[in-house]
């Protein structure tokens, strides 16, 4: 009975991925990690309408990375295995160098880098028994200079590097690591980076979710280890 762990499911790409996955039936159990209970309950309701019966919510602020090992251990104990991990949650506080505080920089890294690292390490402990897939959401901001976005852009560059490193490291266990870098996408996080942008003119979360879920197809075996850029031509 396949089990997946998903973060960032309260809105945006994470919510769209969870809903799309529930339509496809690749997994039997869904463990959703987050803190916005009201928003996540809405996601769960959509998932159940699509036939997802085993959906569990685990409350956590992902900046509290020390709590991750016990939650992953609990998920594995409840379902017997972990087959996929989706690191989708993200945080940003876009500031240039001279106004970026150490506290803001650290929080960005705790959510965008340290939490995915800890989730990958803990989930891989169980995945290495029977293999699995890890999907990390980076950003095109991690690939090109983005003045004024220092902490966010550098954190997403770290996600890309971690993904590519672990592709090689975890291959012997049958664990595939995928990394996607969406371009401009209409999410709450995007509104903080570009508050004056019209969200209807850019890529939508559902379009990114379609690509993510295609990577989870059991027959997909060739696209791990790459930084997959997802852009919509306007």
C-alpha positions as CSV (number, residue, x, y, z in Angstrom):
1,X,0.0,0.0,0.0
2,X,1.9,3.0,-1.3
3,X,2.3,6.1,1.0
4,X,3.4,9.6,0.1
5,X,4.4,12.6,2.3
6,X,3.6,16.1,1.0
7,X,4.3,19.6,2.4
8,X,2.9,22.9,1.3
9,X,-0.6,21.6,0.7
10,X,-2.5,24.6,2.0
11,X,-2.3,26.5,-1.2
12,X,-0.6,27.0,-4.5
13,X,1.5,24.3,-6.1
14,X,1.3,21.9,-3.1
15,X,-2.5,22.1,-3.0
16,X,-2.8,21.5,-6.7
17,X,-0.3,18.5,-6.6
18,X,-2.2,16.9,-3.7
19,X,-5.5,17.2,-5.5
20,X,-4.1,16.0,-8.8
21,X,-2.4,13.0,-7.2
22,X,-5.7,12.0,-5.6
23,X,-7.2,11.7,-9.1
24,X,-4.5,9.5,-10.4
25,X,-4.4,6.8,-7.8
26,X,-0.6,6.3,-7.6
27,X,-0.8,6.2,-3.8
28,X,-3.1,4.6,-1.2
29,X,-2.1,6.8,1.8
30,X,-1.4,10.5,1.9
31,X,0.4,12.2,4.8
32,X,0.1,15.9,4.7
33,X,2.4,18.1,6.7
34,X,1.6,21.8,7.5
35,X,0.3,24.3,10.0
36,X,-2.7,26.0,8.3
37,X,-5.4,23.6,9.5
38,X,-8.3,25.4,7.8
39,X,-6.6,25.6,4.4
40,X,-5.4,22.0,4.6
41,X,-8.9,20.7,5.5
42,X,-10.1,22.3,2.3
43,X,-7.4,20.4,0.4
44,X,-8.3,17.2,2.1
45,X,-12.0,17.6,1.2
46,X,-11.1,18.0,-2.5
47,X,-8.9,14.9,-2.3
48,X,-11.6,12.8,-0.7
49,X,-14.0,13.9,-3.4
50,X,-11.6,12.4,-5.9
51,X,-11.5,9.1,-4.0
52,X,-8.6,9.5,-1.7
53,X,-9.7,7.7,1.5
54,X,-6.6,7.5,3.6
55,X,-5.5,11.2,4.1
56,X,-3.9,12.2,7.4
57,X,-2.8,15.6,8.6
58,X,0.3,16.1,10.7
59,X,0.6,19.5,12.3
60,X,4.0,21.1,12.1
61,X,5.7,24.4,11.4
62,X,8.4,23.3,9.1
63,X,10.8,25.9,10.6
64,X,10.8,23.6,13.6
65,X,13.0,21.1,11.8
66,X,13.9,19.2,15.0
67,X,10.3,17.8,15.1
68,X,10.6,16.2,11.7
69,X,12.2,12.9,12.6
70,X,9.5,11.9,15.1
71,X,6.7,12.8,12.6
72,X,8.3,10.7,9.8
73,X,8.8,7.8,12.2
74,X,5.1,8.1,13.2
75,X,4.0,8.1,9.5
76,X,6.0,5.0,8.7
77,X,4.7,3.2,11.8
78,X,1.1,4.1,10.8
79,X,1.4,3.0,7.2
80,X,4.2,0.5,7.2
81,X,6.2,2.3,4.5
82,X,7.0,5.6,2.8
83,X,7.3,5.5,-1.0
84,X,7.4,9.2,-2.0
85,X,8.2,12.6,-0.6
86,X,7.1,15.9,-2.0
87,X,9.0,18.9,-0.7
88,X,6.8,21.8,-1.9
89,X,6.5,24.2,1.1
90,X,8.4,27.4,0.7
91,X,9.0,30.7,2.4
92,X,10.3,34.1,1.2
93,X,11.1,37.5,2.6
94,X,12.5,39.3,-0.4
95,X,15.1,41.9,0.7
96,X,18.4,43.2,-0.7
97,X,21.6,42.6,1.1
98,X,21.7,45.7,3.3
99,X,18.2,45.1,4.7
100,X,18.2,41.3,5.0
101,X,18.5,40.4,8.7
102,X,20.2,37.2,9.9
103,X,16.8,36.1,11.4
104,X,15.0,36.4,8.1
105,X,17.9,34.7,6.2
106,X,17.9,31.8,8.7
107,X,14.1,31.4,8.6
108,X,14.2,31.2,4.8
109,X,16.8,28.5,5.0
110,X,15.1,26.6,7.8
111,X,11.9,26.2,5.7
112,X,13.4,26.1,2.2
113,X,16.6,24.1,2.8
114,X,16.9,22.6,6.3
115,X,13.3,21.1,6.4
116,X,13.7,19.5,2.9
117,X,17.1,18.1,4.0
118,X,15.7,16.6,7.2
119,X,12.6,15.2,5.4
120,X,14.8,13.6,2.7
121,X,17.1,12.1,5.3
122,X,14.3,10.7,7.5
123,X,12.1,9.4,4.6
124,X,15.1,7.9,2.8
125,X,15.8,5.7,5.9
126,X,12.6,3.9,5.1
127,X,12.6,4.3,1.3
128,X,15.9,2.5,1.0
129,X,14.2,-0.7,1.9
130,X,12.0,-0.8,-1.2
131,X,13.0,2.3,-3.3
132,X,10.9,5.4,-3.8
133,X,10.7,8.9,-5.3
134,X,11.6,12.3,-3.9
135,X,10.3,15.5,-5.6
136,X,11.8,18.9,-4.6
137,X,10.4,22.2,-5.8
138,X,13.1,24.7,-6.4
139,X,12.7,27.8,-8.6
140,X,14.2,29.5,-11.7
141,X,15.2,32.1,-9.1
142,X,17.8,29.6,-8.0
143,X,19.4,29.6,-11.5
144,X,19.8,33.2,-12.4
145,X,20.7,36.4,-10.6
146,X,17.7,37.9,-8.7
147,X,18.8,41.2,-7.1
148,X,16.7,41.9,-4.0
149,X,15.8,38.2,-3.5
150,X,19.1,37.2,-1.8
151,X,17.8,34.7,0.8
152,X,15.1,33.1,-1.4
153,X,17.3,32.8,-4.6
154,X,20.2,31.3,-2.7
155,X,18.0,28.9,-0.8
156,X,16.5,27.6,-4.1
157,X,20.0,27.2,-5.6
158,X,20.7,25.0,-2.6
159,X,17.6,22.9,-3.3
160,X,18.9,22.3,-6.9
161,X,22.3,21.3,-5.6
162,X,21.0,19.0,-2.9
163,X,18.7,17.3,-5.4
164,X,21.4,16.6,-7.9
165,X,23.8,15.4,-5.2
166,X,21.3,13.0,-3.7
167,X,20.3,11.6,-7.1
168,X,23.7,10.0,-7.3
169,X,24.0,9.2,-3.6
170,X,20.6,7.4,-3.3
171,X,20.6,5.6,-6.6
172,X,21.9,2.4,-5.0
173,X,18.7,2.2,-2.9
174,X,16.4,2.6,-5.9
175,X,15.4,6.1,-4.8
176,X,14.9,8.6,-7.6
177,X,15.3,12.3,-6.8
178,X,13.5,14.8,-9.0
179,X,13.9,18.6,-9.0
180,X,11.6,21.1,-10.7
181,X,12.2,24.8,-11.1
182,X,9.0,26.6,-11.9
183,X,9.1,30.1,-13.4
184,X,6.5,32.7,-12.6
185,X,3.5,30.9,-11.1
186,X,0.4,32.4,-9.5
187,X,1.0,31.5,-5.8
188,X,0.8,33.3,-2.5
189,X,4.6,33.2,-2.3
190,X,4.8,34.8,-5.8
191,X,2.7,37.8,-4.6
192,X,5.4,38.6,-2.1
193,X,8.1,38.5,-4.7
194,X,6.1,40.5,-7.3
195,X,3.1,42.2,-5.6
196,X,2.2,44.3,-8.7
197,X,1.9,41.4,-11.1
198,X,-1.4,40.2,-12.5
199,X,-1.6,36.5,-11.5
200,X,-4.0,35.7,-14.3
201,X,-1.2,36.5,-16.8
202,X,1.3,33.9,-15.6
203,X,1.5,30.1,-15.1
204,X,-1.1,28.5,-12.8
205,X,-0.3,26.0,-10.0
206,X,-2.4,23.4,-11.8
207,X,-0.1,23.5,-14.7
208,X,2.9,22.8,-12.5
209,X,1.0,20.0,-10.7
210,X,0.4,18.2,-14.0
211,X,4.2,18.0,-14.6
212,X,4.9,16.9,-11.0
213,X,2.3,14.1,-11.1
214,X,3.6,12.9,-14.5
215,X,7.0,12.4,-12.8
216,X,5.2,10.2,-10.2
217,X,4.0,7.8,-12.9
218,X,5.5,4.4,-12.0
219,X,6.7,4.1,-15.6
220,X,8.7,7.3,-15.5
221,X,12.4,6.4,-15.0
222,X,14.5,8.9,-17.0
223,X,14.1,12.4,-15.7
224,X,15.6,12.2,-12.2
225,X,18.8,14.0,-11.5
226,X,17.9,17.0,-13.7
227,X,16.8,20.5,-12.9
228,X,13.5,20.5,-14.8
229,X,12.5,24.0,-15.7
230,X,8.7,24.6,-16.0
231,X,7.8,27.9,-17.8
232,X,4.8,29.1,-19.6
233,X,5.4,31.2,-22.7
234,X,3.2,34.3,-22.5
